[in-house]
Amino acid sequence: MQYSNWDYIYAVFMLIFGIFMIISPRSLMRKAKYDEESLKTESWVKKAGIGLCIMAPLFAFFIYYKIHA
């Protein structure tokens, strides 16, 4: 598979969406009532956002490595 500079866009959008998930997880939870289950879901969304923020630079490094190797 051939990688190009355009593939960095995936990593950038992963990072942006991850930050969005951390800052405002309620915006991804449409019409959720404020109860214990929604708090658990909000926590899960934040953790997934943190995961995306960690994976984005790793994915960008992977693309950089594949382009310049």
PDB file of N, CA, C, O and CB in Angstrom:
ATOM      1  N   MET A   1       0.848  -1.186   0.000  1.00  0.00           N
ATOM      2  CA  MET A   1       0.000   0.000   0.000  1.00  0.00           C
ATOM      3  C   MET A   1       0.886   1.239   0.000  1.00  0.00           C
ATOM      4  O   MET A   1       1.848   1.330   0.763  1.00  0.00           O
ATOM      5  CB  MET A   1      -0.961   0.003   1.224  1.00  0.00           C
ATOM      6  N   GLN A   2       0.556   2.171  -0.847  1.00  0.00           N
ATOM      7  CA  GLN A   2       1.331   3.393  -0.974  1.00  0.00           C
ATOM      8  C   GLN A   2       0.721   4.492  -0.114  1.00  0.00           C
ATOM      9  O   GLN A   2      -0.467   4.791  -0.233  1.00  0.00           O
ATOM     10  CB  GLN A   2       1.407   3.837  -2.442  1.00  0.00           C
ATOM     11  N   TYR A   3       1.529   5.089   0.746  1.00  0.00           N
ATOM     12  CA  TYR A   3       1.069   6.185   1.600  1.00  0.00           C
ATOM     13  C   TYR A   3       1.509   7.513   0.998  1.00  0.00           C
ATOM     14  O   TYR A   3       2.546   7.595   0.339  1.00  0.00           O
ATOM     15  CB  TYR A   3       1.616   6.032   3.048  1.00  0.00           C
ATOM     16  N   SER A   4       0.720   8.538   1.228  1.00  0.00           N
ATOM     17  CA  SER A   4       1.069   9.869   0.740  1.00  0.00           C
ATOM     18  C   SER A   4       0.848  10.866   1.874  1.00  0.00           C
ATOM     19  O   SER A   4       0.408  10.508   2.966  1.00  0.00           O
ATOM     20  CB  SER A   4       0.224  10.255  -0.525  1.00  0.00           C
ATOM     21  N   ASN A   5       1.162  12.111   1.587  1.00  0.00           N
ATOM     22  CA  ASN A   5       0.992  13.155   2.606  1.00  0.00           C
ATOM     23  C   ASN A   5      -0.480  13.379   2.950  1.00  0.00           C
ATOM     24  O   ASN A   5      -0.797  13.897   4.020  1.00  0.00           O
ATOM     25  CB  ASN A   5       1.615  14.467   2.124  1.00  0.00           C
ATOM     26  N   TRP A   6      -1.361  12.995   2.061  1.00  0.00           N
ATOM     27  CA  TRP A   6      -2.792  13.155   2.331  1.00  0.00           C
ATOM     28  C   TRP A   6      -3.257  12.240   3.458  1.00  0.00           C
ATOM     29  O   TRP A   6      -4.283  12.506   4.083  1.00  0.00           O
ATOM     30  CB  TRP A   6      -3.602  12.875   1.069  1.00  0.00           C
ATOM     31  N   ASP A   7      -2.526  11.180   3.721  1.00  0.00           N
ATOM     32  CA  ASP A   7      -2.921  10.253   4.779  1.00  0.00           C
ATOM     33  C   ASP A   7      -2.791  10.861   6.175  1.00  0.00           C
ATOM     34  O   ASP A   7      -3.369  10.348   7.133  1.00  0.00           O
ATOM     35  CB  ASP A   7      -2.086   8.995   4.696  1.00  0.00           C
ATOM     36  N   TYR A   8      -2.036  11.951   6.290  1.00  0.00           N
ATOM     37  CA  TYR A   8      -1.948  12.643   7.588  1.00  0.00           C
ATOM     38  C   TYR A   8      -3.290  13.237   7.994  1.00  0.00           C
ATOM     39  O   TYR A   8      -3.521  13.504   9.173  1.00  0.00           O
ATOM     40  CB  TYR A   8      -0.887  13.750   7.536  1.00  0.00           C
ATOM     41  N   ILE A   9      -4.172  13.445   7.025  1.00  0.00           N
ATOM     42  CA  ILE A   9      -5.493  14.010   7.329  1.00  0.00           C
ATOM     43  C   ILE A   9      -6.257  13.100   8.286  1.00  0.00           C
ATOM     44  O   ILE A   9      -6.978  13.580   9.161  1.00  0.00           O
ATOM     45  CB  ILE A   9      -6.306  14.222   6.033  1.00  0.00           C
ATOM     46  N   TYR A  10      -6.099  11.779   8.120  1.00  0.00           N
ATOM     47  CA  TYR A  10      -6.767  10.847   9.039  1.00  0.00           C
ATOM     48  C   TYR A  10      -6.315  11.078  10.466  1.00  0.00           C
ATOM     49  O   TYR A  10      -7.140  11.118  11.379  1.00  0.00           O
ATOM     50  CB  TYR A  10      -6.493   9.396   8.634  1.00  0.00           C
ATOM     51  N   ALA A  11      -5.021  11.229  10.670  1.00  0.00           N
ATOM     52  CA  ALA A  11      -4.490  11.456  12.014  1.00  0.00           C
ATOM     53  C   ALA A  11      -4.966  12.787  12.581  1.00  0.00           C
ATOM     54  O   ALA A  11      -5.277  12.883  13.769  1.00  0.00           O
ATOM     55  CB  ALA A  11      -2.963  11.414  11.996  1.00  0.00           C
ATOM     56  N   VAL A  12      -5.023  13.810  11.740  1.00  0.00           N
ATOM     57  CA  VAL A  12      -5.480  15.127  12.199  1.00  0.00           C
ATOM     58  C   VAL A  12      -6.941  15.064  12.627  1.00  0.00           C
ATOM     59  O   VAL A  12      -7.305  15.602  13.673  1.00  0.00           O
ATOM     60  CB  VAL A  12      -5.295  16.187  11.089  1.00  0.00           C
ATOM     61  N   PHE A  13      -7.779  14.412  11.827  1.00  0.00           N
ATOM     62  CA  PHE A  13      -9.188  14.313  12.188  1.00  0.00           C
ATOM     63  C   PHE A  13      -9.398  13.422  13.413  1.00  0.00           C
ATOM     64  O   PHE A  13     -10.308  13.664  14.205  1.00  0.00           O
ATOM     65  CB  PHE A  13      -9.991  13.778  11.011  1.00  0.00           C
ATOM     66  N   MET A  14      -8.566  12.398  13.571  1.00  0.00           N
ATOM     67  CA  MET A  14      -8.644  11.585  14.787  1.00  0.00           C
ATOM     68  C   MET A  14      -8.356  12.445  16.012  1.00  0.00           C
ATOM     69  O   MET A  14      -9.050  12.345  17.024  1.00  0.00           O
ATOM     70  CB  MET A  14      -7.654  10.398  14.718  1.00  0.00           C
ATOM     71  N   LEU A  15      -7.334  13.286  15.919  1.00  0.00           N
ATOM     72  CA  LEU A  15      -6.971  14.150  17.034  1.00  0.00           C
ATOM     73  C   LEU A  15      -8.073  15.174  17.326  1.00  0.00           C
ATOM     74  O   LEU A  15      -8.437  15.388  18.482  1.00  0.00           O
ATOM     75  CB  LEU A  15      -5.651  14.863  16.738  1.00  0.00           C
ATOM     76  N   ILE A  16      -8.591  15.794  16.288  1.00  0.00           N
ATOM     77  CA  ILE A  16      -9.649  16.798  16.474  1.00  0.00           C
ATOM     78  C   ILE A  16     -10.894  16.162  17.085  1.00  0.00           C
ATOM     79  O   ILE A  16     -11.475  16.707  18.023  1.00  0.00           O
ATOM     80  CB  ILE A  16     -10.003  17.472  15.130  1.00  0.00           C
ATOM     81  N   PHE A  17     -11.300  15.018  16.558  1.00  0.00           N
ATOM     82  CA  PHE A  17     -12.493  14.358  17.085  1.00  0.00           C
ATOM     83  C   PHE A  17     -12.258  13.864  18.511  1.00  0.00           C
ATOM     84  O   PHE A  17     -13.174  13.907  19.332  1.00  0.00           O
ATOM     85  CB  PHE A  17     -12.902  13.187  16.178  1.00  0.00           C
ATOM     86  N   GLY A  18     -11.055  13.399  18.819  1.00  0.00           N
ATOM     87  CA  GLY A  18     -10.735  12.978  20.180  1.00  0.00           C
ATOM     88  C   GLY A  18     -10.817  14.133  21.161  1.00  0.00           C
ATOM     89  O   GLY A  18     -11.357  13.977  22.257  1.00  0.00           O
ATOM     90  N   ILE A  19     -10.290  15.288  20.785  1.00  0.00           N
ATOM     91  CA  ILE A  19     -10.375  16.470  21.653  1.00  0.00           C
ATOM     92  C   ILE A  19     -11.822  16.880  21.829  1.00  0.00           C
ATOM     93  O   ILE A  19     -12.239  17.248  22.927  1.00  0.00           O
ATOM     94  CB  ILE A  19      -9.554  17.642  21.075  1.00  0.00           C
ATOM     95  N   PHE A  20     -12.594  16.818  20.747  1.00  0.00           N
ATOM     96  CA  PHE A  20     -14.026  17.142  20.809  1.00  0.00           C
ATOM     97  C   PHE A  20     -14.758  16.192  21.763  1.00  0.00           C
ATOM     98  O   PHE A  20     -15.646  16.615  22.503  1.00  0.00           O
ATOM     99  CB  PHE A  20     -14.657  17.069  19.398  1.00  0.00           C
ATOM    100  N   MET A  21     -14.383  14.916  21.743  1.00  0.00           N
ATOM    101  CA  MET A  21     -15.020  13.942  22.632  1.00  0.00           C
ATOM    102  C   MET A  21     -14.664  14.204  24.089  1.00  0.00           C
ATOM    103  O   MET A  21     -15.484  13.963  24.975  1.00  0.00           O
ATOM    104  CB  MET A  21     -14.611  12.520  22.244  1.00  0.00           C
ATOM    105  N   ILE A  22     -13.468  14.688  24.350  1.00  0.00           N
ATOM    106  CA  ILE A  22     -13.057  14.970  25.725  1.00  0.00           C
ATOM    107  C   ILE A  22     -13.731  16.238  26.238  1.00  0.00           C
ATOM    108  O   ILE A  22     -14.217  16.273  27.369  1.00  0.00           O
ATOM    109  CB  ILE A  22     -11.528  15.108  25.815  1.00  0.00           C
ATOM    110  N   ILE A  23     -13.759  17.275  25.408  1.00  0.00           N
ATOM    111  CA  ILE A  23     -14.277  18.570  25.851  1.00  0.00           C
ATOM    112  C   ILE A  23     -15.795  18.549  26.028  1.00  0.00           C
ATOM    113  O   ILE A  23     -16.307  19.047  27.031  1.00  0.00           O
ATOM    114  CB  ILE A  23     -13.890  19.655  24.856  1.00  0.00           C
ATOM    115  N   SER A  24     -16.513  17.981  25.070  1.00  0.00           N
ATOM    116  CA  SER A  24     -17.972  18.002  25.169  1.00  0.00           C
ATOM    117  C   SER A  24     -18.570  16.640  24.824  1.00  0.00           C
ATOM    118  O   SER A  24     -19.107  16.462  23.731  1.00  0.00           O
ATOM    119  CB  SER A  24     -18.553  19.079  24.246  1.00  0.00           C
ATOM    120  N   PRO A  25     -18.483  15.686  25.732  1.00  0.00           N
ATOM    121  CA  PRO A  25     -19.024  14.360  25.431  1.00  0.00           C
ATOM    122  C   PRO A  25     -20.546  14.343  25.342  1.00  0.00           C
ATOM    123  O   PRO A  25     -21.116  13.455  24.707  1.00  0.00           O
ATOM    124  CB  PRO A  25     -18.574  13.377  26.479  1.00  0.00           C
ATOM    125  N   ARG A  26     -21.204  15.298  25.962  1.00  0.00           N
ATOM    126  CA  ARG A  26     -22.668  15.359  25.922  1.00  0.00           C
ATOM    127  C   ARG A  26     -23.197  15.643  24.527  1.00  0.00           C
ATOM    128  O   ARG A  26     -24.324  15.266  24.204  1.00  0.00           O
ATOM    129  CB  ARG A  26     -23.170  16.417  26.878  1.00  0.00           C
ATOM    130  N   SER A  27     -22.401  16.300  23.699  1.00  0.00           N
ATOM    131  CA  SER A  27     -22.877  16.614  22.353  1.00  0.00           C
ATOM    132  C   SER A  27     -23.004  15.347  21.501  1.00  0.00           C
ATOM    133  O   SER A  27     -23.725  15.344  20.502  1.00  0.00           O
ATOM    134  CB  SER A  27     -21.929  17.613  21.676  1.00  0.00           C
ATOM    135  N   LEU A  28     -22.312  14.278  21.886  1.00  0.00           N
ATOM    136  CA  LEU A  28     -22.423  13.021  21.158  1.00  0.00           C
ATOM    137  C   LEU A  28     -23.536  12.134  21.711  1.00  0.00           C
ATOM    138  O   LEU A  28     -23.869  11.104  21.126  1.00  0.00           O
ATOM    139  CB  LEU A  28     -21.101  12.278  21.203  1.00  0.00           C
ATOM    140  N   MET A  29     -24.097  12.536  22.823  1.00  0.00           N
ATOM    141  CA  MET A  29     -25.159  11.748  23.468  1.00  0.00           C
ATOM    142  C   MET A  29     -26.487  12.465  23.276  1.00  0.00           C
ATOM    143  O   MET A  29     -26.908  13.235  24.140  1.00  0.00           O
ATOM    144  CB  MET A  29     -24.863  11.530  24.991  1.00  0.00           C
ATOM    145  N   ARG A  30     -27.127  12.224  22.187  1.00  0.00           N
ATOM    146  CA  ARG A  30     -28.389  12.902  21.864  1.00  0.00           C
ATOM    147  C   ARG A  30     -29.514  12.460  22.794  1.00  0.00           C
ATOM    148  O   ARG A  30     -29.707  11.266  23.023  1.00  0.00           O
ATOM    149  CB  ARG A  30     -28.782  12.631  20.408  1.00  0.00           C
ATOM    150  N   LYS A  31     -30.239  13.412  23.319  1.00  0.00           N
ATOM    151  CA  LYS A  31     -31.447  13.197  24.124  1.00  0.00           C
ATOM    152  C   LYS A  31     -31.223  12.230  25.286  1.00  0.00           C
ATOM    153  O   LYS A  31     -32.110  11.445  25.623  1.00  0.00           O
ATOM    154  CB  LYS A  31     -32.562  12.675  23.245  1.00  0.00           C
ATOM    155  N   ALA A  32     -30.038  12.288  25.898  1.00  0.00           N
ATOM    156  CA  ALA A  32     -29.757  11.422  27.037  1.00  0.00           C
ATOM    157  C   ALA A  32     -30.204  12.120  28.314  1.00  0.00           C
ATOM    158  O   ALA A  32     -29.936  13.305  28.516  1.00  0.00           O
ATOM    159  CB  ALA A  32     -28.248  11.057  27.105  1.00  0.00           C
ATOM    160  N   LYS A  33     -30.879  11.379  29.159  1.00  0.00           N
ATOM    161  CA  LYS A  33     -31.282  11.928  30.442  1.00  0.00           C
ATOM    162  C   LYS A  33     -30.073  11.975  31.360  1.00  0.00           C
ATOM    163  O   LYS A  33     -29.106  11.237  31.170  1.00  0.00           O
ATOM    164  CB  LYS A  33     -32.423  11.095  31.073  1.00  0.00           C
ATOM    165  N   TYR A  34     -30.136  12.834  32.339  1.00  0.00           N
ATOM    166  CA  TYR A  34     -29.022  12.976  33.271  1.00  0.00           C
ATOM    167  C   TYR A  34     -29.220  12.014  34.433  1.00  0.00           C
ATOM    168  O   TYR A  34     -29.829  12.365  35.444  1.00  0.00           O
ATOM    169  CB  TYR A  34     -28.900  14.439  33.781  1.00  0.00           C
ATOM    170  N   ASP A  35     -28.703  10.796  34.284  1.00  0.00           N
ATOM    171  CA  ASP A  35     -28.805   9.796  35.337  1.00  0.00           C
ATOM    172  C   ASP A  35     -27.486   9.032  35.416  1.00  0.00           C
ATOM    173  O   ASP A  35     -26.498   9.421  34.792  1.00  0.00           O
ATOM    174  CB  ASP A  35     -30.000   8.825  35.078  1.00  0.00           C
ATOM    175  N   GLU A  36     -27.476   7.961  36.174  1.00  0.00           N
ATOM    176  CA  GLU A  36     -26.235   7.221  36.397  1.00  0.00           C
ATOM    177  C   GLU A  36     -25.701   6.596  35.104  1.00  0.00           C
ATOM    178  O   GLU A  36     -24.493   6.588  34.869  1.00  0.00           O
ATOM    179  CB  GLU A  36     -26.458   6.135  37.445  1.00  0.00           C
ATOM    180  N   GLU A  37     -26.592   6.082  34.279  1.00  0.00           N
ATOM    181  CA  GLU A  37     -26.170   5.464  33.021  1.00  0.00           C
ATOM    182  C   GLU A  37     -25.545   6.495  32.073  1.00  0.00           C
ATOM    183  O   GLU A  37     -24.562   6.203  31.391  1.00  0.00           O
ATOM    184  CB  GLU A  37     -27.365   4.781  32.341  1.00  0.00           C
ATOM    185  N   SER A  38     -26.115   7.683  32.037  1.00  0.00           N
ATOM    186  CA  SER A  38     -25.552   8.695  31.146  1.00  0.00           C
ATOM    187  C   SER A  38     -24.192   9.169  31.653  1.00  0.00           C
ATOM    188  O   SER A  38     -23.327   9.529  30.854  1.00  0.00           O
ATOM    189  CB  SER A  38     -26.511   9.887  31.013  1.00  0.00           C
ATOM    190  N   LEU A  39     -23.996   9.172  32.966  1.00  0.00           N
ATOM    191  CA  LEU A  39     -22.685   9.532  33.496  1.00  0.00           C
ATOM    192  C   LEU A  39     -21.641   8.476  33.139  1.00  0.00           C
ATOM    193  O   LEU A  39     -20.491   8.806  32.847  1.00  0.00           O
ATOM    194  CB  LEU A  39     -22.756   9.713  35.015  1.00  0.00           C
ATOM    195  N   LYS A  40     -22.046   7.206  33.166  1.00  0.00           N
ATOM    196  CA  LYS A  40     -21.130   6.137  32.750  1.00  0.00           C
ATOM    197  C   LYS A  40     -20.802   6.266  31.260  1.00  0.00           C
ATOM    198  O   LYS A  40     -19.654   6.092  30.852  1.00  0.00           O
ATOM    199  CB  LYS A  40     -21.746   4.744  33.046  1.00  0.00           C
ATOM    200  N   THR A  41     -21.811   6.568  30.465  1.00  0.00           N
ATOM    201  CA  THR A  41     -21.599   6.729  29.031  1.00  0.00           C
ATOM    202  C   THR A  41     -20.713   7.934  28.754  1.00  0.00           C
ATOM    203  O   THR A  41     -19.843   7.878  27.884  1.00  0.00           O
ATOM    204  CB  THR A  41     -22.938   6.876  28.301  1.00  0.00           C
ATOM    205  N   GLU A  42     -20.926   9.023  29.485  1.00  0.00           N
ATOM    206  CA  GLU A  42     -20.105  10.212  29.326  1.00  0.00           C
ATOM    207  C   GLU A  42     -18.643   9.891  29.666  1.00  0.00           C
ATOM    208  O   GLU A  42     -17.733  10.348  28.975  1.00  0.00           O
ATOM    209  CB  GLU A  42     -20.636  11.360  30.218  1.00  0.00           C
ATOM    210  N   SER A  43     -18.424   9.129  30.700  1.00  0.00           N
ATOM    211  CA  SER A  43     -17.072   8.717  31.073  1.00  0.00           C
ATOM    212  C   SER A  43     -16.456   7.846  29.981  1.00  0.00           C
ATOM    213  O   SER A  43     -15.274   7.989  29.666  1.00  0.00           O
ATOM    214  CB  SER A  43     -17.088   7.960  32.412  1.00  0.00           C
ATOM    215  N   TRP A  44     -17.250   6.944  29.404  1.00  0.00           N
ATOM    216  CA  TRP A  44     -16.765   6.091  28.328  1.00  0.00           C
ATOM    217  C   TRP A  44     -16.389   6.909  27.101  1.00  0.00           C
ATOM    218  O   TRP A  44     -15.380   6.633  26.453  1.00  0.00           O
ATOM    219  CB  TRP A  44     -17.816   5.055  27.962  1.00  0.00           C
ATOM    220  N   VAL A  45     -17.199   7.916  26.780  1.00  0.00           N
ATOM    221  CA  VAL A  45     -16.923   8.768  25.621  1.00  0.00           C
ATOM    222  C   VAL A  45     -15.625   9.540  25.838  1.00  0.00           C
ATOM    223  O   VAL A  45     -14.830   9.693  24.910  1.00  0.00           O
ATOM    224  CB  VAL A  45     -18.097   9.747  25.366  1.00  0.00           C
ATOM    225  N   LYS A  46     -15.405  10.031  27.067  1.00  0.00           N
ATOM    226  CA  LYS A  46     -14.168  10.744  27.362  1.00  0.00           C
ATOM    227  C   LYS A  46     -12.960   9.821  27.233  1.00  0.00           C
ATOM    228  O   LYS A  46     -11.926  10.220  26.697  1.00  0.00           O
ATOM    229  CB  LYS A  46     -14.224  11.347  28.768  1.00  0.00           C
ATOM    230  N   LYS A  47     -13.087   8.593  27.720  1.00  0.00           N
ATOM    231  CA  LYS A  47     -11.985   7.636  27.621  1.00  0.00           C
ATOM    232  C   LYS A  47     -11.697   7.281  26.166  1.00  0.00           C
ATOM    233  O   LYS A  47     -10.538   7.126  25.783  1.00  0.00           O
ATOM    234  CB  LYS A  47     -12.306   6.367  28.419  1.00  0.00           C
ATOM    235  N   ALA A  48     -12.735   7.154  25.364  1.00  0.00           N
ATOM    236  CA  ALA A  48     -12.537   6.890  23.940  1.00  0.00           C
ATOM    237  C   ALA A  48     -11.846   8.079  23.267  1.00  0.00           C
ATOM    238  O   ALA A  48     -11.007   7.895  22.386  1.00  0.00           O
ATOM    239  CB  ALA A  48     -13.887   6.592  23.252  1.00  0.00           C
ATOM    240  N   GLY A  49     -12.201   9.289  23.682  1.00  0.00           N
ATOM    241  CA  GLY A  49     -11.543  10.485  23.151  1.00  0.00           C
ATOM    242  C   GLY A  49     -10.071  10.526  23.513  1.00  0.00           C
ATOM    243  O   GLY A  49      -9.234  10.904  22.693  1.00  0.00           O
ATOM    244  N   ILE A  50      -9.753  10.139  24.739  1.00  0.00           N
ATOM    245  CA  ILE A  50      -8.348  10.073  25.153  1.00  0.00           C
ATOM    246  C   ILE A  50      -7.609   9.030  24.317  1.00  0.00           C
ATOM    247  O   ILE A  50      -6.467   9.243  23.908  1.00  0.00           O
ATOM    248  CB  ILE A  50      -8.233   9.736  26.664  1.00  0.00           C
ATOM    249  N   GLY A  51      -8.269   7.912  24.071  1.00  0.00           N
ATOM    250  CA  GLY A  51      -7.670   6.879  23.228  1.00  0.00           C
ATOM    251  C   GLY A  51      -7.388   7.380  21.825  1.00  0.00           C
ATOM    252  O   GLY A  51      -6.332   7.093  21.262  1.00  0.00           O
ATOM    253  N   LEU A  52      -8.323   8.128  21.256  1.00  0.00           N
ATOM    254  CA  LEU A  52      -8.108   8.696  19.921  1.00  0.00           C
ATOM    255  C   LEU A  52      -6.960   9.702  19.922  1.00  0.00           C
ATOM    256  O   LEU A  52      -6.166   9.750  18.982  1.00  0.00           O
ATOM    257  CB  LEU A  52      -9.389   9.369  19.415  1.00  0.00           C
ATOM    258  N   CYS A  53      -6.877  10.507  20.990  1.00  0.00           N
ATOM    259  CA  CYS A  53      -5.802  11.492  21.073  1.00  0.00           C
ATOM    260  C   CYS A  53      -4.434  10.825  21.213  1.00  0.00           C
ATOM    261  O   CYS A  53      -3.424  11.386  20.787  1.00  0.00           O
ATOM    262  CB  CYS A  53      -6.043  12.434  22.249  1.00  0.00           C
ATOM    263  N   ILE A  54      -4.398   9.645  21.799  1.00  0.00           N
ATOM    264  CA  ILE A  54      -3.137   8.911  21.909  1.00  0.00           C
ATOM    265  C   ILE A  54      -2.814   8.204  20.597  1.00  0.00           C
ATOM    266  O   ILE A  54      -1.654   8.155  20.186  1.00  0.00           O
ATOM    267  CB  ILE A  54      -3.204   7.891  23.062  1.00  0.00           C
ATOM    268  N   MET A  55      -3.829   7.660  19.942  1.00  0.00           N
ATOM    269  CA  MET A  55      -3.603   6.912  18.705  1.00  0.00           C
ATOM    270  C   MET A  55      -3.250   7.815  17.521  1.00  0.00           C
ATOM    271  O   MET A  55      -2.526   7.385  16.623  1.00  0.00           O
ATOM    272  CB  MET A  55      -4.831   6.097  18.369  1.00  0.00           C
ATOM    273  N   ALA A  56      -3.743   9.046  17.499  1.00  0.00           N
ATOM    274  CA  ALA A  56      -3.522   9.937  16.356  1.00  0.00           C
ATOM    275  C   ALA A  56      -2.031  10.218  16.112  1.00  0.00           C
ATOM    276  O   ALA A  56      -1.578  10.065  14.978  1.00  0.00           O
ATOM    277  CB  ALA A  56      -4.263  11.254  16.578  1.00  0.00           C
ATOM    278  N   PRO A  57      -1.248  10.623  17.130  1.00  0.00           N
ATOM    279  CA  PRO A  57       0.180  10.839  16.854  1.00  0.00           C
ATOM    280  C   PRO A  57       0.915   9.545  16.495  1.00  0.00           C
ATOM    281  O   PRO A  57       1.845   9.555  15.689  1.00  0.00           O
ATOM    282  CB  PRO A  57       0.848  11.482  18.061  1.00  0.00           C
ATOM    283  N   LEU A  58       0.491   8.434  17.098  1.00  0.00           N
ATOM    284  CA  LEU A  58       1.115   7.152  16.754  1.00  0.00           C
ATOM    285  C   LEU A  58       0.837   6.792  15.297  1.00  0.00           C
ATOM    286  O   LEU A  58       1.721   6.303  14.594  1.00  0.00           O
ATOM    287  CB  LEU A  58       0.604   6.034  17.684  1.00  0.00           C
ATOM    288  N   PHE A  59      -0.387   7.032  14.850  1.00  0.00           N
ATOM    289  CA  PHE A  59      -0.747   6.770  13.464  1.00  0.00           C
ATOM    290  C   PHE A  59       0.016   7.700  12.524  1.00  0.00           C
ATOM    291  O   PHE A  59       0.460   7.276  11.457  1.00  0.00           O
ATOM    292  CB  PHE A  59      -2.258   6.931  13.265  1.00  0.00           C
ATOM    293  N   ALA A  60       0.170   8.977  12.918  1.00  0.00           N
ATOM    294  CA  ALA A  60       0.927   9.923  12.098  1.00  0.00           C
ATOM    295  C   ALA A  60       2.390   9.490  12.006  1.00  0.00           C
ATOM    296  O   ALA A  60       2.996   9.587  10.939  1.00  0.00           O
ATOM    297  CB  ALA A  60       0.824  11.352  12.679  1.00  0.00           C
ATOM    298  N   PHE A  61       2.961   9.013  13.113  1.00  0.00           N
ATOM    299  CA  PHE A  61       4.341   8.525  13.089  1.00  0.00           C
ATOM    300  C   PHE A  61       4.454   7.288  12.196  1.00  0.00           C
ATOM    301  O   PHE A  61       5.435   7.133  11.469  1.00  0.00           O
ATOM    302  CB  PHE A  61       4.825   8.199  14.521  1.00  0.00           C
ATOM    303  N   PHE A  62       3.459   6.418  12.251  1.00  0.00           N
ATOM    304  CA  PHE A  62       3.448   5.236  11.396  1.00  0.00           C
ATOM    305  C   PHE A  62       3.448   5.637   9.918  1.00  0.00           C
ATOM    306  O   PHE A  62       4.182   5.063   9.114  1.00  0.00           O
ATOM    307  CB  PHE A  62       2.224   4.358  11.713  1.00  0.00           C
ATOM    308  N   ILE A  63       2.631   6.612   9.572  1.00  0.00           N
ATOM    309  CA  ILE A  63       2.568   7.076   8.184  1.00  0.00           C
ATOM    310  C   ILE A  63       3.903   7.715   7.795  1.00  0.00           C
ATOM    311  O   ILE A  63       4.411   7.482   6.698  1.00  0.00           O
ATOM    312  CB  ILE A  63       1.398   8.090   7.991  1.00  0.00           C
ATOM    313  N   TYR A  64       4.469   8.520   8.698  1.00  0.00           N
ATOM    314  CA  TYR A  64       5.763   9.145   8.428  1.00  0.00           C
ATOM    315  C   TYR A  64       6.832   8.073   8.196  1.00  0.00           C
ATOM    316  O   TYR A  64       7.643   8.179   7.276  1.00  0.00           O
ATOM    317  CB  TYR A  64       6.173  10.074   9.598  1.00  0.00           C
ATOM    318  N   TYR A  65       6.821   7.049   9.037  1.00  0.00           N
ATOM    319  CA  TYR A  65       7.795   5.967   8.912  1.00  0.00           C
ATOM    320  C   TYR A  65       7.635   5.230   7.583  1.00  0.00           C
ATOM    321  O   TYR A  65       8.625   4.899   6.931  1.00  0.00           O
ATOM    322  CB  TYR A  65       7.650   4.986  10.079  1.00  0.00           C
ATOM    323  N   LYS A  66       6.392   4.975   7.186  1.00  0.00           N
ATOM    324  CA  LYS A  66       6.160   4.250   5.933  1.00  0.00           C
ATOM    325  C   LYS A  66       6.509   5.080   4.706  1.00  0.00           C
ATOM    326  O   LYS A  66       6.942   4.533   3.691  1.00  0.00           O
ATOM    327  CB  LYS A  66       4.714   3.811   5.850  1.00  0.00           C
ATOM    328  N   ILE A  67       6.324   6.406   4.789  1.00  0.00           N
ATOM    329  CA  ILE A  67       6.644   7.265   3.653  1.00  0.00           C
ATOM    330  C   ILE A  67       8.162   7.386   3.489  1.00  0.00           C
ATOM    331  O   ILE A  67       8.674   7.337   2.370  1.00  0.00           O
ATOM    332  CB  ILE A  67       6.007   8.661   3.835  1.00  0.00           C
ATOM    333  N   HIS A  68       8.875   7.543   4.602  1.00  0.00           N
ATOM    334  CA  HIS A  68      10.307   7.819   4.542  1.00  0.00           C
ATOM    335  C   HIS A  68      11.182   6.590   4.768  1.00  0.00           C
ATOM    336  O   HIS A  68      12.394   6.721   4.939  1.00  0.00           O
ATOM    337  CB  HIS A  68      10.654   8.859   5.551  1.00  0.00           C
ATOM    338  N   ALA A  69      10.597   5.420   4.770  1.00  0.00           N
ATOM    339  CA  ALA A  69      11.412   4.206   4.978  1.00  0.00           C
ATOM    340  C   ALA A  69      11.837   3.602   3.655  1.00  0.00           C
ATOM    341  O   ALA A  69      12.525   2.582   3.635  1.00  0.00           O
ATOM    342  CB  ALA A  69      10.636   3.163   5.798  1.00  0.00           C
TER     343      ALA A  69
END
